Amino acid sequence: MKNLSEYFDPFIKMDKIYIKPNIPQKKLINAINSYANGVNPDEIEILIDDNVFGSAKNGAVISNAELYVKASFEEATKAKLSQIQFFEIKSSWAGNDLYINNKKVAEFVQASKKDLIETFRIINLYLKDYHKSEQLDQNLSFADKKFQQNTTQQTHSFQKANSLFKTYHDDRAITNALLQTDHLFIKGLDLFINPSTQSEKLRMNTRTFIEKSFVHIYKNYLEKQNKIELMNDGATLEIVQYICVILRLELLRKNCNVENVDVVILEALKEVYKDEEFANFSLCIIQNYMECEEYQFNNDLKEMFITFIFRMFFTNLFQDVAYTLEEVYEREEFIQFYTARYGENFDIKILLAEIRAYIPDFTFDTKIRTDLKYLCDEIADILLYSNARNF
C-alpha cells in the first residue's frame, strides 16, 4: 500500500506540521534524539513541531507503522498503528488534545486545531487501509500455513499430483520475438531516445520500457528460477499487460488524463505486438485491472498483483487469455480443476497461497521501478505541459 505521506496533497501547507519529503532535517534529528531514540530518520512520514521556539523537541513523529509523541513536561509515548483504530483531536483550555482510541495521550499547543484535525483525518484514512492490508497479509499467512499442512494429503490434481501449472513448449512465438529485442539494449538503445516528434517519442520510449522490463523479468524471475511453466506466450502476454498496469497506475497518480494515458499505452502495444486488434484487446484487460472494487478502495498495487497472479494461473489452465476474471470462475475447466485438487472443501485463499508461492513478485523490482520513474516523469511532462493528445 502507499506510504502515509502519499495520502497528503504534495502542495499542502500547514504551520508546525511537516510531511515527507518536506521535513526539515534539523527538526527531525532533534525530535528523534528527544523522544524517538533509535528510529531511522528515513522512516518518518510526518513531524509535528510542538516547541514554542521551533526546535521540535516536543511534538510527534509518525512512520508507516508507529507513532512517537511528547508533550511539554510529559513523558514520551510510543504506539503501534496496528493497535490504533482511530485518532481524534479535541479542544481543551490550554490547546488541542490528541486522543487514541478515545484515550488522551498528548496535548498540542503550537499547531492550529484546523491543521491538526485535517492531519489526523488523513491519517485515519491511512489507518483504514493499513488495517485492511494487515488483515489481508494475515489471511494469506494463514492460507500459506494451511496449504503447507495439507500438501502431503493432496493426491489429486488437474494434470498430475501436486502440479499446479502445466508446461507448454511450442507456444513461444511472441515470447521469442520479445527476447530478440534484448540485443538492441545491449548495443546501446536505452530508455531515452530522441525521435523527431513528441508523439513518436512517447510511443517508442514506452515500447522500449515494456520490452526492456519483460526481458529483465524473463531472465531474472523466470529463466534463473527455472519457471518453465511460465516461459510461454500466455504468460508473456500477462506479464506485458501487468507491466502496463503498473505504468498506467503511476501515470494516473501523476494526474495525467486517463484517455491520453491509454492512447500512449495502446500505441506502444501496437509496436510490441505488431497487431492493432490484439493491442486493443490487451488495453481492455489493462483497464479492467483498475475497475475492481478493491482497487477503488485501496488505490495500491497489492490487489493489482493478486489479480495478476490469478490471471497467470487461469491463462495457464485454459491455454487462453481471459477478458475478465469473472468470466472464468464458472468455466467447466476450473470447476474440474478445483474439484480434483481440493475436493468439496475448496477455499480460494488456499489456491491463492499456492499460486503466490510459485509466481515471483517483480512489482517493486529496483531496475523496473527506476526506469518506470524516468519514463513516467517524461510522459507526464509531455502530457501535462505540452498537452499532447494525438499520435
C-alpha positions as CSV (number, residue, x, y, z in Angstrom):
1,M,0.0,0.0,0.0
2,K,1.0,3.7,-0.2
3,N,3.2,5.3,2.3
4,L,1.5,7.6,4.8
5,S,2.9,10.8,3.3
6,E,1.5,9.9,-0.1
7,Y,-2.1,10.3,1.3
8,F,-1.4,14.0,1.6
9,D,-1.6,16.6,-1.2
10,P,2.1,17.3,-2.1
11,F,1.4,21.0,-2.1
12,I,-0.4,21.2,1.3
13,K,0.9,23.9,3.6
14,M,0.5,23.7,7.3
15,D,2.2,25.6,10.1
16,K,4.1,23.4,12.6
17,I,3.2,20.2,10.7
18,Y,5.6,18.8,8.1
19,I,5.0,16.0,5.6
20,K,7.8,13.9,4.0
21,P,9.8,14.9,1.9
22,N,9.5,18.4,3.3
23,I,10.5,17.7,6.9
24,P,13.4,20.0,8.0
25,Q,16.4,17.8,8.8
26,K,17.4,19.6,12.0
27,K,13.9,19.4,13.4
28,L,13.8,15.7,12.5
29,I,17.1,14.9,14.3
30,N,16.0,16.9,17.3
31,A,12.7,15.1,17.6
32,I,14.3,11.6,17.3
33,N,17.0,12.5,19.8
34,S,14.4,13.9,22.2
35,Y,11.7,11.2,22.2
36,A,12.1,8.6,19.4
37,N,15.6,7.3,20.1
38,G,16.8,4.7,17.5
39,V,14.2,5.5,14.9
40,N,15.6,5.6,11.3
41,P,15.0,9.2,10.1
42,D,14.2,7.9,6.6
43,E,11.1,6.1,8.1
44,I,9.5,9.2,9.4
45,E,6.5,10.3,7.3
46,I,5.1,13.2,9.4
47,L,6.6,15.5,12.0
48,I,4.6,17.9,14.3
49,D,6.7,20.6,16.0
50,D,5.1,21.5,19.3
51,N,8.0,23.5,20.7
52,V,7.5,27.2,21.1
53,F,10.9,28.0,19.7
54,G,10.6,25.6,16.8
55,S,13.2,23.0,17.9
56,A,10.7,20.1,17.5
57,K,12.0,18.6,20.8
58,N,8.3,18.3,21.7
59,G,5.6,17.1,19.4
60,A,5.1,13.9,17.4
61,V,6.7,11.9,14.6
62,I,4.8,9.2,12.7
63,S,6.1,6.5,10.5
64,N,4.1,4.0,8.4
65,A,3.9,1.7,11.4
66,E,4.4,3.7,14.7
67,L,3.7,7.0,16.4
68,Y,6.0,8.8,18.9
69,V,4.6,11.8,20.8
70,K,5.9,14.0,23.6
71,A,4.1,17.0,25.1
72,S,5.9,19.6,27.2
73,F,6.9,18.3,30.6
74,E,5.4,14.9,29.8
75,E,7.0,11.5,29.2
76,A,7.2,10.3,25.6
77,T,4.6,7.9,24.4
78,K,5.0,5.2,21.7
79,A,2.2,3.4,19.9
80,K,2.0,0.9,17.1
81,L,-0.5,1.8,14.4
82,S,-1.6,-1.8,14.3
83,Q,-3.1,-1.2,17.8
84,I,-4.8,2.1,16.9
85,Q,-8.4,2.2,15.5
86,F,-8.6,6.0,15.1
87,F,-7.2,9.3,16.2
88,E,-9.2,12.3,17.4
89,I,-8.4,15.9,18.1
90,K,-10.4,17.7,20.9
91,S,-10.1,21.3,22.1
92,S,-9.0,21.9,25.7
93,W,-8.5,25.0,27.8
94,A,-4.7,25.0,27.0
95,G,-4.6,23.7,23.5
96,N,-5.7,20.7,21.4
97,D,-5.7,17.2,22.8
98,L,-4.8,14.1,20.9
99,Y,-6.9,11.0,21.6
100,I,-6.1,7.5,20.5
101,N,-9.0,5.0,20.7
102,N,-10.9,7.5,23.0
103,K,-7.9,7.9,25.4
104,K,-6.0,11.2,25.7
105,V,-2.3,10.7,25.1
106,A,-0.9,14.2,24.5
107,E,-1.7,17.9,24.2
108,F,-0.6,20.1,21.3
109,V,-0.2,23.9,21.9
110,Q,1.5,25.2,18.8
111,A,-0.2,23.7,15.7
112,S,-3.6,25.1,14.9
113,K,-6.7,23.0,15.6
114,K,-7.7,23.2,11.9
115,D,-4.3,21.7,10.7
116,L,-4.3,19.1,13.4
117,I,-7.9,17.9,12.6
118,E,-7.0,17.7,8.8
119,T,-3.7,15.9,9.5
120,F,-5.3,13.2,11.7
121,R,-8.3,12.9,9.4
122,I,-6.0,11.9,6.6
123,I,-4.0,9.6,9.0
124,N,-7.3,7.9,9.9
125,L,-7.8,7.2,6.1
126,Y,-4.4,5.6,6.1
127,L,-5.2,3.6,9.2
128,K,-8.3,2.2,7.5
129,D,-6.2,1.0,4.5
130,Y,-3.4,-0.1,6.9
131,H,-5.7,-2.5,8.9
132,K,-7.3,-3.9,5.7
133,S,-3.8,-4.6,4.3
134,E,-2.7,-6.1,7.6
135,Q,-5.8,-8.4,7.6
136,L,-5.1,-9.5,4.0
137,D,-1.5,-10.4,5.0
138,Q,-2.8,-12.4,7.9
139,N,-5.2,-14.2,5.7
140,L,-2.5,-15.0,3.2
141,S,-0.2,-16.2,6.0
142,F,-2.9,-18.4,7.4
143,A,-3.6,-19.8,3.9
144,D,0.1,-20.5,3.4
145,K,0.3,-22.4,6.6
146,K,-2.9,-24.3,5.9
147,F,-1.6,-25.1,2.4
148,Q,1.7,-26.5,3.8
149,Q,-0.2,-28.6,6.3
150,N,-2.4,-30.1,3.7
151,T,0.2,-30.6,1.0
152,T,1.0,-34.2,1.9
153,Q,-2.7,-35.1,2.0
154,Q,-3.5,-33.8,-1.5
155,T,-3.1,-36.6,-4.0
156,H,-5.3,-35.3,-6.9
157,S,-4.5,-32.7,-9.5
158,F,-5.8,-31.5,-12.8
159,Q,-2.8,-33.0,-14.7
160,K,-0.6,-34.8,-12.2
161,A,0.0,-35.0,-8.4
162,N,0.9,-31.6,-6.9
163,S,1.2,-29.9,-10.3
164,L,-0.4,-26.5,-10.3
165,F,0.9,-25.3,-13.7
166,K,1.1,-27.1,-17.0
167,T,4.1,-26.9,-19.2
168,Y,3.9,-25.7,-22.9
169,H,6.9,-25.8,-25.2
170,D,5.5,-24.8,-28.6
171,D,3.6,-21.6,-27.8
172,R,6.6,-19.2,-27.8
173,A,6.3,-17.0,-31.0
174,I,5.6,-13.7,-29.1
175,T,8.0,-14.6,-26.3
176,N,10.9,-15.3,-28.7
177,A,10.2,-12.1,-30.6
178,L,10.4,-10.0,-27.4
179,L,13.5,-11.8,-26.2
180,Q,15.2,-10.9,-29.5
181,T,14.8,-7.2,-28.7
182,D,17.4,-7.7,-26.0
183,H,20.3,-7.3,-28.5
184,L,19.1,-3.7,-29.1
185,F,19.6,-2.8,-25.4
186,I,23.0,-4.5,-25.3
187,K,24.1,-2.4,-28.3
188,G,23.1,0.8,-26.5
189,L,19.4,1.6,-27.2
190,D,18.2,3.0,-23.9
191,L,15.1,4.4,-22.5
192,F,15.5,7.9,-23.7
193,I,15.8,8.0,-27.5
194,N,15.2,11.3,-29.3
195,P,12.9,10.9,-32.3
196,S,11.7,13.9,-34.2
197,T,8.2,14.3,-32.7
198,Q,6.7,14.2,-29.2
199,S,4.2,11.6,-30.1
200,E,6.8,9.3,-31.6
201,K,9.0,9.8,-28.5
202,L,6.1,8.7,-26.2
203,R,5.3,5.7,-28.4
204,M,8.9,4.5,-28.8
205,N,10.1,5.1,-25.2
206,T,7.0,3.4,-23.8
207,R,7.5,0.4,-26.1
208,T,11.2,0.3,-25.1
209,F,10.3,0.3,-21.4
210,I,7.8,-2.5,-21.9
211,E,10.2,-4.7,-23.9
212,K,13.2,-4.0,-21.5
213,S,11.1,-4.8,-18.5
214,F,9.8,-8.0,-20.0
215,V,13.3,-9.2,-20.9
216,H,14.5,-8.3,-17.4
217,I,11.6,-10.2,-15.8
218,Y,12.0,-13.2,-18.1
219,K,15.8,-13.6,-17.4
220,N,15.8,-12.8,-13.7
221,Y,12.5,-14.2,-12.5
222,L,11.7,-17.0,-14.9
223,E,14.8,-18.3,-16.5
224,K,17.1,-18.0,-13.4
225,Q,14.4,-19.6,-11.2
226,N,13.6,-22.3,-13.8
227,K,9.9,-21.4,-14.0
228,I,9.5,-23.3,-17.3
229,E,5.7,-23.4,-16.9
230,L,5.7,-19.6,-17.3
231,M,8.0,-19.4,-20.3
232,N,5.3,-19.3,-23.0
233,D,3.2,-16.8,-24.8
234,G,0.2,-17.0,-22.5
235,A,2.4,-16.0,-19.5
236,T,4.3,-13.4,-21.6
237,L,1.1,-11.6,-22.6
238,E,0.0,-11.5,-18.9
239,I,3.4,-10.1,-17.9
240,V,3.3,-7.4,-20.6
241,Q,-0.2,-6.4,-19.5
242,Y,0.9,-6.2,-15.9
243,I,3.9,-4.0,-16.8
244,C,1.4,-1.7,-18.5
245,V,-0.9,-1.8,-15.4
246,I,2.0,-0.6,-13.3
247,L,2.8,2.1,-15.8
248,R,-0.9,3.2,-16.1
249,L,-1.3,3.4,-12.4
250,E,1.8,5.6,-11.9
251,L,0.7,8.0,-14.7
252,L,-2.7,8.4,-13.2
253,R,-1.2,9.1,-9.9
254,K,0.6,12.0,-11.6
255,N,-2.8,13.4,-12.6
256,C,-2.4,12.6,-16.3
257,N,-5.6,12.4,-18.3
258,V,-6.7,8.8,-18.4
259,E,-7.6,9.0,-22.1
260,N,-4.2,10.3,-23.0
261,V,-2.5,7.7,-20.9
262,D,-4.5,4.9,-22.6
263,V,-3.5,6.3,-26.0
264,V,0.2,6.2,-25.1
265,I,-0.1,2.6,-23.9
266,L,-2.2,1.5,-26.9
267,E,0.2,2.9,-29.4
268,A,3.2,1.3,-27.6
269,L,1.3,-2.1,-27.5
270,K,0.7,-1.9,-31.3
271,E,4.5,-1.6,-31.7
272,V,5.1,-4.5,-29.3
273,Y,2.5,-6.9,-30.7
274,K,2.5,-5.7,-34.4
275,D,-1.2,-6.3,-34.2
276,E,-3.7,-3.5,-33.7
277,E,-6.7,-5.7,-32.8
278,F,-4.8,-7.6,-30.1
279,A,-3.4,-4.3,-28.8
280,N,-6.9,-3.0,-28.3
281,F,-8.0,-6.3,-26.6
282,S,-4.9,-6.1,-24.3
283,L,-5.7,-2.5,-23.4
284,C,-9.2,-3.5,-22.3
285,I,-7.7,-6.1,-19.9
286,I,-5.3,-3.5,-18.5
287,Q,-8.3,-1.1,-17.9
288,N,-10.2,-3.9,-16.2
289,Y,-7.5,-4.3,-13.6
290,M,-8.4,-0.9,-12.2
291,E,-12.2,-1.3,-12.2
292,C,-12.3,-3.8,-9.3
293,E,-13.8,-2.6,-6.0
294,E,-10.7,-3.4,-4.0
295,Y,-8.6,-1.0,-6.2
296,Q,-11.1,1.8,-5.9
297,F,-10.9,1.4,-2.1
298,N,-7.2,1.0,-1.6
299,N,-5.6,2.6,-4.7
300,D,-2.5,0.4,-4.5
301,L,-0.7,-2.4,-6.1
302,K,-1.5,-5.2,-3.7
303,E,-4.8,-6.0,-5.3
304,M,-3.2,-5.5,-8.8
305,F,-0.6,-8.2,-8.1
306,I,-3.2,-10.6,-6.8
307,T,-5.3,-10.1,-9.9
308,F,-2.2,-10.6,-12.0
309,I,-1.2,-14.0,-10.4
310,F,-4.8,-15.2,-10.7
311,R,-4.8,-14.3,-14.4
312,M,-1.4,-16.1,-14.9
313,F,-2.9,-19.2,-13.4
314,F,-6.1,-19.1,-15.4
315,T,-4.2,-18.4,-18.7
316,N,-2.1,-21.4,-18.0
317,L,-5.1,-23.6,-17.1
318,F,-7.2,-22.6,-20.1
319,Q,-4.4,-22.1,-22.6
320,D,-6.2,-18.9,-23.4
321,V,-6.2,-15.2,-22.3
322,A,-9.4,-14.4,-20.4
323,Y,-11.0,-11.0,-20.8
324,T,-12.0,-10.7,-17.1
325,L,-11.6,-13.0,-14.1
326,E,-15.4,-13.1,-13.5
327,E,-15.9,-15.0,-16.8
328,V,-13.6,-17.8,-15.8
329,Y,-14.8,-18.7,-12.3
330,E,-17.8,-20.7,-13.7
331,R,-15.9,-22.4,-16.6
332,E,-16.0,-26.2,-16.6
333,E,-12.2,-26.5,-16.7
334,F,-11.8,-24.5,-13.5
335,I,-14.6,-26.5,-11.7
336,Q,-12.9,-29.7,-12.7
337,F,-9.5,-28.4,-11.5
338,Y,-10.5,-27.4,-8.0
339,T,-12.8,-30.4,-7.5
340,A,-10.0,-32.7,-8.4
341,R,-7.4,-30.9,-6.4
342,Y,-9.2,-29.7,-3.3
343,G,-12.5,-31.6,-3.2
344,E,-15.6,-30.0,-1.8
345,N,-13.7,-28.1,0.9
346,F,-12.4,-25.6,-1.7
347,D,-11.1,-22.3,-0.2
348,I,-9.9,-19.6,-2.7
349,K,-7.3,-18.5,-0.1
350,I,-5.6,-21.9,-0.4
351,L,-5.3,-21.6,-4.1
352,L,-4.1,-18.0,-3.9
353,A,-1.3,-19.0,-1.5
354,E,-0.2,-21.9,-3.7
355,I,-0.2,-19.6,-6.8
356,R,1.6,-16.8,-4.9
357,A,4.3,-19.3,-3.7
358,Y,5.1,-20.2,-7.3
359,I,4.8,-16.8,-9.2
360,P,7.6,-14.4,-8.3
361,D,6.7,-10.8,-7.4
362,F,8.6,-8.3,-9.5
363,T,6.3,-5.4,-8.8
364,F,8.9,-3.4,-6.9
365,D,12.0,-4.6,-8.7
366,T,14.6,-1.8,-8.4
367,K,15.5,-1.7,-12.1
368,I,11.9,-1.7,-13.3
369,R,10.9,1.0,-10.8
370,T,13.9,3.2,-11.7
371,D,13.1,3.0,-15.4
372,L,9.4,3.5,-14.6
373,K,10.1,6.7,-12.7
374,Y,12.1,8.3,-15.5
375,L,9.6,7.2,-18.2
376,C,6.6,8.5,-16.2
377,D,8.3,11.8,-15.5
378,E,8.9,12.2,-19.2
379,I,5.4,11.2,-20.3
380,A,3.8,13.3,-17.6
381,D,5.9,16.3,-18.7
382,I,4.7,15.9,-22.3
383,L,1.0,15.1,-21.4
384,L,0.6,17.8,-18.7
385,Y,2.6,20.6,-20.2
386,S,2.7,20.0,-23.9
387,N,-0.9,18.9,-23.9
388,A,0.0,16.0,-26.3
389,R,-3.3,14.3,-27.4
390,N,-2.8,12.6,-30.7
391,F,-0.3,10.3,-32.4
